[in-house]
Amino acid sequence: MAGRNSRSVGLLLLLLFSLFLSLLSPSSSLRFDLLTGHTKCITEDIKVGAMAVGKYSVVNPSDSDPLPDTHKITVRVTSPYASSIHYGDSVESGNFAFTSSEAGDYLACFWARDHKPALTLTVDFEWRTGVAAKDWTNVVKKGRIDEMELELKKLEDTVTSIHEEMFYLREREVEMQDMNRATNSKMAWFSFLSLVVCLSVAGLQLWHLKTYFERKKLL
């Protein structure tokens, strides 16, 4: 009995810790309004080699009727260098999955065809990356592992993901610092050149006035 209680307590602690760590995992789930004739974009900062999955659907304003054509949307997901990853034209729902080959901000843009009068569509969108994007059901089926081992596997992958994310953020911080130093250096040179130009113009103006007054014999 004591062993079983100890196992239950350990599993509970693992579940709580896993829940806490899962809050740190990149995941985005939201519902937003989209006006016809307009575009709304959502960005997600993803590092190289990270898995990402997403799904979207237009909320049907009437549960009893099929979704009207006026409520179809166009969806495009692009990489930081504008490479197309997913495209859906005039759809009511869809999903996408990819492993990032570029680091940076990935963009998911939603567009609704213009309609008179304008309509407001409601879209459900879920975007999960990293550990949150992994299909744990298939992991259990393929590995034939029990509940405790599954939680330990989740914890291991979550900790690894957080560790990699820390290094990624550190690299981004170094890049931003280098960019700031380069910008400050360029601004310093620009300020110096502006000062030289201003002094040169002032000197030319003084020389011109002096020449003018001497020619008019006012000096």
Biotite code that builds the C-alpha atoms (Angstrom):
import biotite.structure as struc

atoms = struc.array([
    struc.Atom([0.000, 0.000, 0.000], chain_id="A", res_id=1, res_name="MET", atom_name="CA", element="C"),
    struc.Atom([2.805, 2.400, 0.873], chain_id="A", res_id=2, res_name="ALA", atom_name="CA", element="C"),
    struc.Atom([4.518, 1.705, -2.448], chain_id="A", res_id=3, res_name="GLY", atom_name="CA", element="C"),
    struc.Atom([1.315, 2.368, -4.353], chain_id="A", res_id=4, res_name="ARG", atom_name="CA", element="C"),
    struc.Atom([0.757, 5.656, -2.465], chain_id="A", res_id=5, res_name="ASN", atom_name="CA", element="C"),
    struc.Atom([4.334, 6.681, -3.120], chain_id="A", res_id=6, res_name="SER", atom_name="CA", element="C"),
    struc.Atom([3.883, 5.929, -6.819], chain_id="A", res_id=7, res_name="ARG", atom_name="CA", element="C"),
    struc.Atom([0.647, 7.975, -6.906], chain_id="A", res_id=8, res_name="SER", atom_name="CA", element="C"),
    struc.Atom([2.301, 10.937, -5.163], chain_id="A", res_id=9, res_name="VAL", atom_name="CA", element="C"),
    struc.Atom([5.257, 10.762, -7.532], chain_id="A", res_id=10, res_name="GLY", atom_name="CA", element="C"),
    struc.Atom([2.966, 10.662, -10.547], chain_id="A", res_id=11, res_name="LEU", atom_name="CA", element="C"),
    struc.Atom([0.983, 13.625, -9.189], chain_id="A", res_id=12, res_name="LEU", atom_name="CA", element="C"),
    struc.Atom([4.159, 15.647, -8.712], chain_id="A", res_id=13, res_name="LEU", atom_name="CA", element="C"),
    struc.Atom([5.283, 14.768, -12.219], chain_id="A", res_id=14, res_name="LEU", atom_name="CA", element="C"),
    struc.Atom([1.912, 15.833, -13.625], chain_id="A", res_id=15, res_name="LEU", atom_name="CA", element="C"),
    struc.Atom([2.046, 19.155, -11.759], chain_id="A", res_id=16, res_name="LEU", atom_name="CA", element="C"),
    struc.Atom([5.615, 19.791, -12.850], chain_id="A", res_id=17, res_name="PHE", atom_name="CA", element="C"),
    struc.Atom([4.741, 18.846, -16.418], chain_id="A", res_id=18, res_name="SER", atom_name="CA", element="C"),
    struc.Atom([1.795, 21.255, -16.342], chain_id="A", res_id=19, res_name="LEU", atom_name="CA", element="C"),
    struc.Atom([4.068, 24.031, -15.077], chain_id="A", res_id=20, res_name="PHE", atom_name="CA", element="C"),
    struc.Atom([6.632, 23.374, -17.784], chain_id="A", res_id=21, res_name="LEU", atom_name="CA", element="C"),
    struc.Atom([3.958, 23.119, -20.450], chain_id="A", res_id=22, res_name="SER", atom_name="CA", element="C"),
    struc.Atom([3.020, 26.708, -19.679], chain_id="A", res_id=23, res_name="LEU", atom_name="CA", element="C"),
    struc.Atom([6.509, 27.640, -20.814], chain_id="A", res_id=24, res_name="LEU", atom_name="CA", element="C"),
    struc.Atom([6.166, 25.761, -24.091], chain_id="A", res_id=25, res_name="SER", atom_name="CA", element="C"),
    struc.Atom([5.406, 27.917, -27.126], chain_id="A", res_id=26, res_name="PRO", atom_name="CA", element="C"),
    struc.Atom([1.695, 27.553, -27.881], chain_id="A", res_id=27, res_name="SER", atom_name="CA", element="C"),
    struc.Atom([-0.883, 29.928, -29.235], chain_id="A", res_id=28, res_name="SER", atom_name="CA", element="C"),
    struc.Atom([-4.641, 29.323, -29.251], chain_id="A", res_id=29, res_name="SER", atom_name="CA", element="C"),
    struc.Atom([-7.045, 32.164, -29.873], chain_id="A", res_id=30, res_name="LEU", atom_name="CA", element="C"),
    struc.Atom([-10.301, 33.320, -31.430], chain_id="A", res_id=31, res_name="ARG", atom_name="CA", element="C"),
    struc.Atom([-10.381, 36.570, -33.386], chain_id="A", res_id=32, res_name="PHE", atom_name="CA", element="C"),
    struc.Atom([-12.704, 38.579, -35.626], chain_id="A", res_id=33, res_name="ASP", atom_name="CA", element="C"),
    struc.Atom([-11.881, 39.138, -39.299], chain_id="A", res_id=34, res_name="LEU", atom_name="CA", element="C"),
    struc.Atom([-13.622, 41.829, -41.357], chain_id="A", res_id=35, res_name="LEU", atom_name="CA", element="C"),
    struc.Atom([-14.291, 40.914, -44.992], chain_id="A", res_id=36, res_name="THR", atom_name="CA", element="C"),
    struc.Atom([-11.983, 42.695, -47.394], chain_id="A", res_id=37, res_name="GLY", atom_name="CA", element="C"),
    struc.Atom([-9.271, 42.913, -44.744], chain_id="A", res_id=38, res_name="HIS", atom_name="CA", element="C"),
    struc.Atom([-6.236, 40.854, -43.736], chain_id="A", res_id=39, res_name="THR", atom_name="CA", element="C"),
    struc.Atom([-5.081, 39.853, -40.268], chain_id="A", res_id=40, res_name="LYS", atom_name="CA", element="C"),
    struc.Atom([-1.646, 38.342, -39.628], chain_id="A", res_id=41, res_name="CYS", atom_name="CA", element="C"),
    struc.Atom([-0.245, 36.485, -36.612], chain_id="A", res_id=42, res_name="ILE", atom_name="CA", element="C"),
    struc.Atom([3.474, 35.920, -36.032], chain_id="A", res_id=43, res_name="THR", atom_name="CA", element="C"),
    struc.Atom([5.308, 33.205, -34.140], chain_id="A", res_id=44, res_name="GLU", atom_name="CA", element="C"),
    struc.Atom([9.029, 33.297, -33.354], chain_id="A", res_id=45, res_name="ASP", atom_name="CA", element="C"),
    struc.Atom([10.379, 29.804, -34.093], chain_id="A", res_id=46, res_name="ILE", atom_name="CA", element="C"),
    struc.Atom([13.936, 28.525, -33.936], chain_id="A", res_id=47, res_name="LYS", atom_name="CA", element="C"),
    struc.Atom([15.588, 26.255, -36.521], chain_id="A", res_id=48, res_name="VAL", atom_name="CA", element="C"),
    struc.Atom([14.566, 22.597, -36.371], chain_id="A", res_id=49, res_name="GLY", atom_name="CA", element="C"),
    struc.Atom([11.465, 23.167, -34.235], chain_id="A", res_id=50, res_name="ALA", atom_name="CA", element="C"),
    struc.Atom([8.234, 21.376, -35.048], chain_id="A", res_id=51, res_name="MET", atom_name="CA", element="C"),
    struc.Atom([5.098, 23.465, -35.572], chain_id="A", res_id=52, res_name="ALA", atom_name="CA", element="C"),
    struc.Atom([1.480, 22.498, -36.149], chain_id="A", res_id=53, res_name="VAL", atom_name="CA", element="C"),
    struc.Atom([-1.584, 24.665, -36.589], chain_id="A", res_id=54, res_name="GLY", atom_name="CA", element="C"),
    struc.Atom([-5.258, 24.405, -37.310], chain_id="A", res_id=55, res_name="LYS", atom_name="CA", element="C"),
    struc.Atom([-7.926, 26.972, -38.073], chain_id="A", res_id=56, res_name="TYR", atom_name="CA", element="C"),
    struc.Atom([-11.663, 27.072, -38.705], chain_id="A", res_id=57, res_name="SER", atom_name="CA", element="C"),
    struc.Atom([-14.345, 29.657, -39.330], chain_id="A", res_id=58, res_name="VAL", atom_name="CA", element="C"),
    struc.Atom([-17.060, 29.668, -36.671], chain_id="A", res_id=59, res_name="VAL", atom_name="CA", element="C"),
    struc.Atom([-20.438, 28.939, -38.246], chain_id="A", res_id=60, res_name="ASN", atom_name="CA", element="C"),
    struc.Atom([-22.924, 31.683, -37.281], chain_id="A", res_id=61, res_name="PRO", atom_name="CA", element="C"),
    struc.Atom([-25.754, 29.155, -37.620], chain_id="A", res_id=62, res_name="SER", atom_name="CA", element="C"),
    struc.Atom([-25.376, 25.643, -36.263], chain_id="A", res_id=63, res_name="ASP", atom_name="CA", element="C"),
    struc.Atom([-28.356, 24.385, -38.248], chain_id="A", res_id=64, res_name="SER", atom_name="CA", element="C"),
    struc.Atom([-27.180, 25.599, -41.680], chain_id="A", res_id=65, res_name="ASP", atom_name="CA", element="C"),
    struc.Atom([-23.973, 24.896, -43.631], chain_id="A", res_id=66, res_name="PRO", atom_name="CA", element="C"),
    struc.Atom([-21.318, 27.579, -43.680], chain_id="A", res_id=67, res_name="LEU", atom_name="CA", element="C"),
    struc.Atom([-22.137, 30.139, -46.420], chain_id="A", res_id=68, res_name="PRO", atom_name="CA", element="C"),
    struc.Atom([-19.634, 30.961, -49.162], chain_id="A", res_id=69, res_name="ASP", atom_name="CA", element="C"),
    struc.Atom([-19.364, 34.496, -47.782], chain_id="A", res_id=70, res_name="THR", atom_name="CA", element="C"),
    struc.Atom([-17.646, 33.003, -44.724], chain_id="A", res_id=71, res_name="HIS", atom_name="CA", element="C"),
    struc.Atom([-14.796, 31.302, -46.592], chain_id="A", res_id=72, res_name="LYS", atom_name="CA", element="C"),
    struc.Atom([-11.270, 32.590, -45.943], chain_id="A", res_id=73, res_name="ILE", atom_name="CA", element="C"),
    struc.Atom([-7.863, 32.463, -47.590], chain_id="A", res_id=74, res_name="THR", atom_name="CA", element="C"),
    struc.Atom([-4.903, 31.461, -45.406], chain_id="A", res_id=75, res_name="VAL", atom_name="CA", element="C"),
    struc.Atom([-1.181, 31.680, -46.108], chain_id="A", res_id=76, res_name="ARG", atom_name="CA", element="C"),
    struc.Atom([1.692, 30.686, -43.810], chain_id="A", res_id=77, res_name="VAL", atom_name="CA", element="C"),
    struc.Atom([5.154, 31.977, -44.716], chain_id="A", res_id=78, res_name="THR", atom_name="CA", element="C"),
    struc.Atom([8.676, 31.686, -43.331], chain_id="A", res_id=79, res_name="SER", atom_name="CA", element="C"),
    struc.Atom([10.850, 34.631, -42.193], chain_id="A", res_id=80, res_name="PRO", atom_name="CA", element="C"),
    struc.Atom([12.258, 34.813, -45.750], chain_id="A", res_id=81, res_name="TYR", atom_name="CA", element="C"),
    struc.Atom([8.785, 34.754, -47.353], chain_id="A", res_id=82, res_name="ALA", atom_name="CA", element="C"),
    struc.Atom([8.857, 31.093, -48.416], chain_id="A", res_id=83, res_name="SER", atom_name="CA", element="C"),
    struc.Atom([5.312, 29.721, -48.671], chain_id="A", res_id=84, res_name="SER", atom_name="CA", element="C"),
    struc.Atom([4.637, 26.883, -46.222], chain_id="A", res_id=85, res_name="ILE", atom_name="CA", element="C"),
    struc.Atom([0.866, 26.537, -46.399], chain_id="A", res_id=86, res_name="HIS", atom_name="CA", element="C"),
    struc.Atom([-1.857, 28.021, -48.579], chain_id="A", res_id=87, res_name="TYR", atom_name="CA", element="C"),
    struc.Atom([-5.620, 27.551, -48.408], chain_id="A", res_id=88, res_name="GLY", atom_name="CA", element="C"),
    struc.Atom([-7.897, 29.378, -50.847], chain_id="A", res_id=89, res_name="ASP", atom_name="CA", element="C"),
    struc.Atom([-11.572, 29.957, -49.965], chain_id="A", res_id=90, res_name="SER", atom_name="CA", element="C"),
    struc.Atom([-11.677, 27.359, -47.207], chain_id="A", res_id=91, res_name="VAL", atom_name="CA", element="C"),
    struc.Atom([-13.661, 27.111, -43.994], chain_id="A", res_id=92, res_name="GLU", atom_name="CA", element="C"),
    struc.Atom([-11.037, 25.121, -42.066], chain_id="A", res_id=93, res_name="SER", atom_name="CA", element="C"),
    struc.Atom([-7.609, 23.578, -42.459], chain_id="A", res_id=94, res_name="GLY", atom_name="CA", element="C"),
    struc.Atom([-4.384, 22.592, -40.757], chain_id="A", res_id=95, res_name="ASN", atom_name="CA", element="C"),
    struc.Atom([-0.669, 22.697, -41.399], chain_id="A", res_id=96, res_name="PHE", atom_name="CA", element="C"),
    struc.Atom([2.497, 21.149, -40.010], chain_id="A", res_id=97, res_name="ALA", atom_name="CA", element="C"),
    struc.Atom([6.166, 21.778, -40.695], chain_id="A", res_id=98, res_name="PHE", atom_name="CA", element="C"),
    struc.Atom([9.658, 21.641, -39.238], chain_id="A", res_id=99, res_name="THR", atom_name="CA", element="C"),
    struc.Atom([11.290, 25.057, -39.374], chain_id="A", res_id=100, res_name="SER", atom_name="CA", element="C"),
    struc.Atom([14.350, 25.433, -41.588], chain_id="A", res_id=101, res_name="SER", atom_name="CA", element="C"),
    struc.Atom([14.765, 29.148, -40.825], chain_id="A", res_id=102, res_name="GLU", atom_name="CA", element="C"),
    struc.Atom([14.914, 30.971, -37.514], chain_id="A", res_id=103, res_name="ALA", atom_name="CA", element="C"),
    struc.Atom([12.737, 34.014, -36.992], chain_id="A", res_id=104, res_name="GLY", atom_name="CA", element="C"),
    struc.Atom([9.154, 35.201, -37.211], chain_id="A", res_id=105, res_name="ASP", atom_name="CA", element="C"),
    struc.Atom([6.807, 32.909, -39.118], chain_id="A", res_id=106, res_name="TYR", atom_name="CA", element="C"),
    struc.Atom([3.666, 34.606, -40.417], chain_id="A", res_id=107, res_name="LEU", atom_name="CA", element="C"),
    struc.Atom([0.113, 33.262, -40.687], chain_id="A", res_id=108, res_name="ALA", atom_name="CA", element="C"),
    struc.Atom([-2.151, 35.647, -42.620], chain_id="A", res_id=109, res_name="CYS", atom_name="CA", element="C"),
    struc.Atom([-5.940, 35.366, -42.936], chain_id="A", res_id=110, res_name="PHE", atom_name="CA", element="C"),
    struc.Atom([-7.934, 37.179, -45.612], chain_id="A", res_id=111, res_name="TRP", atom_name="CA", element="C"),
    struc.Atom([-11.656, 37.285, -46.302], chain_id="A", res_id=112, res_name="ALA", atom_name="CA", element="C"),
    struc.Atom([-13.044, 38.219, -49.712], chain_id="A", res_id=113, res_name="ARG", atom_name="CA", element="C"),
    struc.Atom([-14.649, 41.659, -49.844], chain_id="A", res_id=114, res_name="ASP", atom_name="CA", element="C"),
    struc.Atom([-18.393, 41.693, -49.336], chain_id="A", res_id=115, res_name="HIS", atom_name="CA", element="C"),
    struc.Atom([-21.035, 44.434, -49.445], chain_id="A", res_id=116, res_name="LYS", atom_name="CA", element="C"),
    struc.Atom([-22.131, 45.118, -46.808], chain_id="A", res_id=117, res_name="PRO", atom_name="CA", element="C"),
    struc.Atom([-19.033, 44.105, -44.864], chain_id="A", res_id=118, res_name="ALA", atom_name="CA", element="C"),
    struc.Atom([-19.254, 41.019, -42.670], chain_id="A", res_id=119, res_name="LEU", atom_name="CA", element="C"),
    struc.Atom([-17.354, 40.082, -39.537], chain_id="A", res_id=120, res_name="THR", atom_name="CA", element="C"),
    struc.Atom([-16.110, 36.490, -39.439], chain_id="A", res_id=121, res_name="LEU", atom_name="CA", element="C"),
    struc.Atom([-14.975, 34.703, -36.301], chain_id="A", res_id=122, res_name="THR", atom_name="CA", element="C"),
    struc.Atom([-11.950, 32.447, -36.678], chain_id="A", res_id=123, res_name="VAL", atom_name="CA", element="C"),
    struc.Atom([-10.585, 29.854, -34.261], chain_id="A", res_id=124, res_name="ASP", atom_name="CA", element="C"),
    struc.Atom([-6.823, 29.436, -34.605], chain_id="A", res_id=125, res_name="PHE", atom_name="CA", element="C"),
    struc.Atom([-4.387, 27.216, -32.743], chain_id="A", res_id=126, res_name="GLU", atom_name="CA", element="C"),
    struc.Atom([-0.649, 27.293, -33.313], chain_id="A", res_id=127, res_name="TRP", atom_name="CA", element="C"),
    struc.Atom([1.642, 24.978, -31.320], chain_id="A", res_id=128, res_name="ARG", atom_name="CA", element="C"),
    struc.Atom([5.418, 24.706, -31.560], chain_id="A", res_id=129, res_name="THR", atom_name="CA", element="C"),
    struc.Atom([8.182, 22.683, -29.946], chain_id="A", res_id=130, res_name="GLY", atom_name="CA", element="C"),
    struc.Atom([7.184, 20.069, -27.393], chain_id="A", res_id=131, res_name="VAL", atom_name="CA", element="C"),
    struc.Atom([3.546, 21.245, -27.492], chain_id="A", res_id=132, res_name="ALA", atom_name="CA", element="C"),
    struc.Atom([3.398, 20.270, -31.179], chain_id="A", res_id=133, res_name="ALA", atom_name="CA", element="C"),
    struc.Atom([4.471, 16.649, -30.669], chain_id="A", res_id=134, res_name="LYS", atom_name="CA", element="C"),
    struc.Atom([1.869, 13.927, -31.154], chain_id="A", res_id=135, res_name="ASP", atom_name="CA", element="C"),
    struc.Atom([2.185, 12.036, -27.870], chain_id="A", res_id=136, res_name="TRP", atom_name="CA", element="C"),
    struc.Atom([-0.545, 9.547, -28.846], chain_id="A", res_id=137, res_name="THR", atom_name="CA", element="C"),
    struc.Atom([1.671, 8.115, -31.576], chain_id="A", res_id=138, res_name="ASN", atom_name="CA", element="C"),
    struc.Atom([4.630, 8.098, -29.190], chain_id="A", res_id=139, res_name="VAL", atom_name="CA", element="C"),
    struc.Atom([2.661, 5.877, -26.798], chain_id="A", res_id=140, res_name="VAL", atom_name="CA", element="C"),
    struc.Atom([1.486, 3.562, -29.600], chain_id="A", res_id=141, res_name="LYS", atom_name="CA", element="C"),
    struc.Atom([4.915, 3.152, -31.149], chain_id="A", res_id=142, res_name="LYS", atom_name="CA", element="C"),
    struc.Atom([6.917, 2.885, -27.922], chain_id="A", res_id=143, res_name="GLY", atom_name="CA", element="C"),
    struc.Atom([4.364, 0.956, -25.870], chain_id="A", res_id=144, res_name="ARG", atom_name="CA", element="C"),
    struc.Atom([5.258, 2.878, -22.733], chain_id="A", res_id=145, res_name="ILE", atom_name="CA", element="C"),
    struc.Atom([3.176, 3.271, -19.581], chain_id="A", res_id=146, res_name="ASP", atom_name="CA", element="C"),
    struc.Atom([1.808, 6.470, -18.064], chain_id="A", res_id=147, res_name="GLU", atom_name="CA", element="C"),
    struc.Atom([4.805, 7.134, -15.817], chain_id="A", res_id=148, res_name="MET", atom_name="CA", element="C"),
    struc.Atom([7.295, 6.689, -18.649], chain_id="A", res_id=149, res_name="GLU", atom_name="CA", element="C"),
    struc.Atom([5.178, 8.953, -20.866], chain_id="A", res_id=150, res_name="LEU", atom_name="CA", element="C"),
    struc.Atom([5.237, 11.748, -18.301], chain_id="A", res_id=151, res_name="GLU", atom_name="CA", element="C"),
    struc.Atom([8.986, 11.328, -17.861], chain_id="A", res_id=152, res_name="LEU", atom_name="CA", element="C"),
    struc.Atom([9.403, 11.491, -21.638], chain_id="A", res_id=153, res_name="LYS", atom_name="CA", element="C"),
    struc.Atom([7.320, 14.666, -21.752], chain_id="A", res_id=154, res_name="LYS", atom_name="CA", element="C"),
    struc.Atom([9.415, 16.179, -18.971], chain_id="A", res_id=155, res_name="LEU", atom_name="CA", element="C"),
    struc.Atom([12.648, 15.249, -20.715], chain_id="A", res_id=156, res_name="GLU", atom_name="CA", element="C"),
    struc.Atom([11.520, 16.762, -24.017], chain_id="A", res_id=157, res_name="ASP", atom_name="CA", element="C"),
    struc.Atom([10.163, 19.871, -22.283], chain_id="A", res_id=158, res_name="THR", atom_name="CA", element="C"),
    struc.Atom([13.382, 20.478, -20.360], chain_id="A", res_id=159, res_name="VAL", atom_name="CA", element="C"),
    struc.Atom([15.403, 19.928, -23.555], chain_id="A", res_id=160, res_name="THR", atom_name="CA", element="C"),
    struc.Atom([13.159, 22.355, -25.399], chain_id="A", res_id=161, res_name="SER", atom_name="CA", element="C"),
    struc.Atom([13.529, 25.007, -22.674], chain_id="A", res_id=162, res_name="ILE", atom_name="CA", element="C"),
    struc.Atom([17.307, 24.505, -22.652], chain_id="A", res_id=163, res_name="HIS", atom_name="CA", element="C"),
    struc.Atom([17.455, 24.956, -26.435], chain_id="A", res_id=164, res_name="GLU", atom_name="CA", element="C"),
    struc.Atom([15.132, 27.955, -26.202], chain_id="A", res_id=165, res_name="GLU", atom_name="CA", element="C"),
    struc.Atom([17.469, 29.604, -23.695], chain_id="A", res_id=166, res_name="MET", atom_name="CA", element="C"),
    struc.Atom([20.417, 29.194, -26.074], chain_id="A", res_id=167, res_name="PHE", atom_name="CA", element="C"),
    struc.Atom([18.277, 30.479, -28.946], chain_id="A", res_id=168, res_name="TYR", atom_name="CA", element="C"),
    struc.Atom([17.246, 33.559, -26.964], chain_id="A", res_id=169, res_name="LEU", atom_name="CA", element="C"),
    struc.Atom([20.882, 34.131, -25.997], chain_id="A", res_id=170, res_name="ARG", atom_name="CA", element="C"),
    struc.Atom([21.888, 33.998, -29.671], chain_id="A", res_id=171, res_name="GLU", atom_name="CA", element="C"),
    struc.Atom([19.114, 36.447, -30.557], chain_id="A", res_id=172, res_name="ARG", atom_name="CA", element="C"),
    struc.Atom([20.276, 38.745, -27.758], chain_id="A", res_id=173, res_name="GLU", atom_name="CA", element="C"),
    struc.Atom([23.850, 38.670, -29.121], chain_id="A", res_id=174, res_name="VAL", atom_name="CA", element="C"),
    struc.Atom([22.516, 39.463, -32.607], chain_id="A", res_id=175, res_name="GLU", atom_name="CA", element="C"),
    struc.Atom([20.506, 42.388, -31.239], chain_id="A", res_id=176, res_name="MET", atom_name="CA", element="C"),
    struc.Atom([23.533, 43.697, -29.332], chain_id="A", res_id=177, res_name="GLN", atom_name="CA", element="C"),
    struc.Atom([25.659, 43.493, -32.493], chain_id="A", res_id=178, res_name="ASP", atom_name="CA", element="C"),
    struc.Atom([22.932, 45.289, -34.418], chain_id="A", res_id=179, res_name="MET", atom_name="CA", element="C"),
    struc.Atom([22.710, 48.007, -31.747], chain_id="A", res_id=180, res_name="ASN", atom_name="CA", element="C"),
    struc.Atom([26.479, 48.504, -31.790], chain_id="A", res_id=181, res_name="ARG", atom_name="CA", element="C"),
    struc.Atom([26.503, 48.703, -35.594], chain_id="A", res_id=182, res_name="ALA", atom_name="CA", element="C"),
    struc.Atom([23.600, 51.174, -35.541], chain_id="A", res_id=183, res_name="THR", atom_name="CA", element="C"),
    struc.Atom([25.257, 53.326, -32.891], chain_id="A", res_id=184, res_name="ASN", atom_name="CA", element="C"),
    struc.Atom([28.488, 53.347, -34.910], chain_id="A", res_id=185, res_name="SER", atom_name="CA", element="C"),
    struc.Atom([26.649, 54.383, -38.075], chain_id="A", res_id=186, res_name="LYS", atom_name="CA", element="C"),
    struc.Atom([24.738, 57.072, -36.190], chain_id="A", res_id=187, res_name="MET", atom_name="CA", element="C"),
    struc.Atom([27.989, 58.435, -34.753], chain_id="A", res_id=188, res_name="ALA", atom_name="CA", element="C"),
    struc.Atom([29.514, 58.676, -38.244], chain_id="A", res_id=189, res_name="TRP", atom_name="CA", element="C"),
    struc.Atom([26.327, 60.254, -39.580], chain_id="A", res_id=190, res_name="PHE", atom_name="CA", element="C"),
    struc.Atom([26.336, 62.837, -36.775], chain_id="A", res_id=191, res_name="SER", atom_name="CA", element="C"),
    struc.Atom([30.008, 63.627, -37.456], chain_id="A", res_id=192, res_name="PHE", atom_name="CA", element="C"),
    struc.Atom([29.377, 64.046, -41.193], chain_id="A", res_id=193, res_name="LEU", atom_name="CA", element="C"),
    struc.Atom([26.317, 66.213, -40.465], chain_id="A", res_id=194, res_name="SER", atom_name="CA", element="C"),
    struc.Atom([28.452, 68.423, -38.227], chain_id="A", res_id=195, res_name="LEU", atom_name="CA", element="C"),
    struc.Atom([31.135, 68.703, -40.931], chain_id="A", res_id=196, res_name="VAL", atom_name="CA", element="C"),
    struc.Atom([28.519, 69.623, -43.546], chain_id="A", res_id=197, res_name="VAL", atom_name="CA", element="C"),
    struc.Atom([26.934, 72.237, -41.246], chain_id="A", res_id=198, res_name="CYS", atom_name="CA", element="C"),
    struc.Atom([30.326, 73.822, -40.445], chain_id="A", res_id=199, res_name="LEU", atom_name="CA", element="C"),
    struc.Atom([31.246, 73.791, -44.147], chain_id="A", res_id=200, res_name="SER", atom_name="CA", element="C"),
    struc.Atom([27.990, 75.494, -45.118], chain_id="A", res_id=201, res_name="VAL", atom_name="CA", element="C"),
    struc.Atom([28.446, 78.071, -42.346], chain_id="A", res_id=202, res_name="ALA", atom_name="CA", element="C"),
    struc.Atom([32.006, 78.758, -43.529], chain_id="A", res_id=203, res_name="GLY", atom_name="CA", element="C"),
    struc.Atom([30.861, 79.174, -47.143], chain_id="A", res_id=204, res_name="LEU", atom_name="CA", element="C"),
    struc.Atom([28.131, 81.562, -46.030], chain_id="A", res_id=205, res_name="GLN", atom_name="CA", element="C"),
    struc.Atom([30.643, 83.684, -44.081], chain_id="A", res_id=206, res_name="LEU", atom_name="CA", element="C"),
    struc.Atom([33.038, 83.688, -47.043], chain_id="A", res_id=207, res_name="TRP", atom_name="CA", element="C"),
    struc.Atom([30.242, 84.694, -49.405], chain_id="A", res_id=208, res_name="HIS", atom_name="CA", element="C"),
    struc.Atom([29.106, 87.552, -47.123], chain_id="A", res_id=209, res_name="LEU", atom_name="CA", element="C"),
    struc.Atom([32.656, 88.786, -46.662], chain_id="A", res_id=210, res_name="LYS", atom_name="CA", element="C"),
    struc.Atom([33.260, 88.728, -50.433], chain_id="A", res_id=211, res_name="THR", atom_name="CA", element="C"),
    struc.Atom([29.964, 90.515, -51.058], chain_id="A", res_id=212, res_name="TYR", atom_name="CA", element="C"),
    struc.Atom([30.699, 93.294, -48.526], chain_id="A", res_id=213, res_name="PHE", atom_name="CA", element="C"),
    struc.Atom([34.238, 93.759, -49.881], chain_id="A", res_id=214, res_name="GLU", atom_name="CA", element="C"),
    struc.Atom([32.926, 94.007, -53.433], chain_id="A", res_id=215, res_name="ARG", atom_name="CA", element="C"),
    struc.Atom([30.406, 96.623, -52.308], chain_id="A", res_id=216, res_name="LYS", atom_name="CA", element="C"),
    struc.Atom([33.192, 98.342, -50.373], chain_id="A", res_id=217, res_name="LYS", atom_name="CA", element="C"),
    struc.Atom([31.214, 98.102, -47.158], chain_id="A", res_id=218, res_name="LEU", atom_name="CA", element="C"),
    struc.Atom([34.186, 96.778, -45.242], chain_id="A", res_id=219, res_name="LEU", atom_name="CA", element="C"),
])
